């Protein structure tokens, strides 16, 4: 059954572009892909492994499709609807596959590697688009590189620094947690070499990710990172040196970036946030107020996914309500917000249980890092957000799948231990 689940997950990943860049021309394909899981139904009489947040995900799916009934042009909502559907399918596809500790470790390493790749590509994209401060910081070497323009729908203007920061905060706590874990986990020569290589990889990843957070100049992500770091130290169960290592990593990232900025010739004016803080706060209050008014007018169904930016008083460029709770309720109604909050609370509960009960130090360190990343992502979403269905949102669902898989593994082991007694 493992190979069947692995093939189904591979096929889903293979067809990811259909969901990331959807079109009404081939929208008829979307129902076909989930039907592939019917093969699993015939063999095991279940489509997916059960999880404690199934009902919340089911309610979210129901609200997503209910919201499609109230929109005047489904083509506008299609990108976000397809993004949510793909994220949920990938979530269940992953928990179907991650049925052993070895596979979960591979999943954690793969997730971290994807985060590091995204971080590096994202910051290079910001530099090579040569806009604003990034043009001045790029220097002669990067300036000689060709300007990146992949002509991807929805990314015509390049990667938004705030959006990049909002995704990176999901990964930074994991990098830090695994750095501390591998620094401690060394028993013999073979494990020492492997552990040191892993430590070095996560250490470098931590420096790069922290540095990118600094370069994005996203104040919201800095507050989010601080909250995730606090959770990391509180949940980590490490000795005092664990917190010291984390603080040293932060200091190195800051010193590196200060040196980089100075060496690039950036002036004090260059380092200021381009948007005036008071104006930024005023814009957010306006967006929140508009979002609350939409919720009051459409409390049950919302106005439909990707419709908030279509409001005349908002405009396409604003994109979202800059608060993930208000935005979710505005587009999917209050039931959609309840489902979203239930998913987040379920993730928090699973993280807490694994961190508290699991005896596997790797799983405990990984779930603490993933949970702290989810908390940081939540904090980031209170003043900015990556709306449900947005392309970077796939990382939220992958993180959630890893947390769920670890929780399921722990529960299966507890059940097996009770049966042997």
KAURLIN-V107254 format. One record per residue. N is the residue number from 1. RES is the residue in one letter. SS is DSSP state (H for helix, E for strand, C for the rest). Layout:
# KAURLIN-V107254
N;RES;SS  N;RES;SS
This chain:
# KAURLIN-V107254
1;X;C  2;X;H  3;X;H  4;X;H  5;X;H  6;X;H  7;X;H  8;X;H  9;X;H  10;X;H  11;X;H  12;X;H  13;X;H  14;X;H  15;X;C  16;X;H  17;X;H  18;X;H  19;X;H  20;X;H  21;X;C  22;X;C  23;X;C  24;X;H  25;X;H  26;X;H  27;X;H  28;X;H  29;X;H  30;X;H  31;X;H  32;X;H  33;X;H  34;X;H  35;X;H  36;X;C  37;X;C  38;X;H  39;X;H  40;X;H  41;X;H  42;X;H  43;X;H  44;X;H  45;X;C  46;X;C  47;X;C  48;X;C  49;X;C  50;X;C  51;X;C  52;X;C  53;X;C  54;X;H  55;X;H  56;X;H  57;X;H  58;X;H  59;X;H  60;X;H  61;X;H  62;X;H  63;X;H  64;X;H  65;X;H  66;X;H  67;X;H  68;X;H  69;X;C  70;X;C  71;X;C  72;X;C  73;X;C  74;X;H  75;X;H  76;X;H  77;X;H  78;X;H  79;X;H  80;X;H  81;X;H  82;X;H  83;X;H  84;X;H  85;X;H  86;X;H  87;X;H  88;X;H  89;X;H  90;X;H  91;X;H  92;X;H  93;X;H  94;X;H  95;X;H  96;X;H  97;X;H  98;X;C  99;X;C  100;X;C  101;X;H  102;X;H  103;X;H  104;X;H  105;X;H  106;X;H  107;X;H  108;X;H  109;X;H  110;X;H  111;X;H  112;X;H  113;X;H  114;X;H  115;X;H  116;X;H  117;X;H  118;X;H  119;X;H  120;X;H  121;X;H  122;X;H  123;X;H  124;X;H  125;X;H  126;X;H  127;X;H  128;X;H  129;X;C  130;X;C  131;X;C  132;X;H  133;X;H  134;X;H  135;X;H  136;X;H  137;X;H  138;X;H  139;X;H  140;X;H  141;X;H  142;X;H  143;X;H  144;X;C  145;X;C  146;X;C  147;X;C  148;X;C  149;X;C  150;X;C  151;X;C  152;X;C  153;X;C  154;X;C  155;X;C  156;X;C  157;X;C  158;X;C  159;X;C  160;X;C  161;X;H  162;X;H  163;X;H  164;X;H  165;X;H  166;X;H  167;X;H  168;X;H  169;X;H  170;X;H  171;X;H  172;X;H  173;X;H  174;X;H  175;X;H  176;X;H  177;X;H  178;X;H  179;X;H  180;X;H  181;X;H  182;X;H  183;X;H  184;X;H  185;X;C  186;X;C  187;X;C  188;X;C  189;X;H  190;X;H  191;X;H  192;X;H  193;X;H  194;X;H  195;X;H  196;X;H  197;X;H  198;X;H  199;X;H  200;X;H  201;X;H  202;X;H  203;X;H  204;X;H  205;X;H  206;X;H  207;X;H  208;X;H  209;X;H  210;X;H  211;X;H  212;X;H  213;X;H  214;X;H  215;X;H  216;X;H  217;X;C  218;X;C  219;X;H  220;X;H  221;X;H  222;X;H  223;X;H  224;X;H  225;X;H  226;X;H  227;X;H  228;X;H  229;X;H  230;X;H  231;X;H  232;X;H  233;X;H  234;X;H  235;X;H  236;X;C  237;X;C  238;X;C  239;X;C  240;X;H  241;X;H  242;X;H  243;X;H  244;X;H  245;X;H  246;X;H  247;X;H  248;X;H  249;X;H  250;X;H  251;X;H  252;X;H  253;X;H  254;X;H  255;X;H  256;X;H  257;X;H  258;X;H  259;X;H  260;X;H  261;X;H  262;X;H  263;X;H  264;X;C  265;X;C  266;X;C  267;X;C  268;X;C  269;X;C  270;X;C  271;X;C  272;X;C  273;X;C  274;X;C  275;X;C  276;X;C  277;X;H  278;X;H  279;X;H  280;X;H  281;X;H  282;X;H  283;X;H  284;X;H  285;X;H  286;X;H  287;X;H  288;X;H  289;X;H  290;X;H  291;X;H  292;X;H  293;X;H  294;X;H  295;X;H  296;X;H  297;X;H  298;X;C  299;X;C  300;X;C  301;X;C  302;X;C  303;X;C  304;X;C  305;X;C  306;X;C  307;X;C  308;X;H  309;X;H  310;X;H  311;X;C  312;X;C  313;X;C  314;X;C  315;X;C  316;X;H  317;X;H  318;X;H  319;X;C  320;X;C  321;X;C  322;X;C  323;X;C  324;X;H  325;X;H  326;X;H  327;X;H  328;X;H  329;X;H  330;X;H  331;X;H  332;X;H  333;X;H  334;X;H  335;X;H  336;X;H  337;X;H  338;X;H  339;X;H  340;X;H  341;X;H  342;X;H  343;X;H  344;X;H  345;X;H  346;X;H  347;X;H  348;X;H  349;X;H  350;X;H  351;X;H  352;X;H  353;X;H  354;X;H  355;X;H  356;X;H  357;X;H  358;X;C  359;X;C  360;X;C  361;X;H  362;X;H  363;X;H  364;X;H  365;X;H  366;X;H  367;X;H  368;X;H  369;X;H  370;X;H  371;X;H  372;X;H  373;X;H  374;X;H  375;X;H  376;X;H  377;X;H  378;X;H  379;X;H  380;X;H  381;X;C  382;X;C  383;X;C  384;X;C  385;X;C  386;X;C  387;X;C  388;X;C  389;X;C  390;X;C  391;X;H  392;X;H  393;X;H  394;X;H  395;X;H  396;X;H  397;X;H  398;X;H  399;X;H  400;X;H  401;X;H  402;X;H  403;X;H  404;X;H  405;X;H  406;X;H  407;X;H  408;X;H  409;X;H  410;X;H  411;X;H  412;X;H  413;X;H  414;X;H  415;X;H  416;X;H  417;X;H  418;X;H  419;X;H  420;X;H  421;X;C
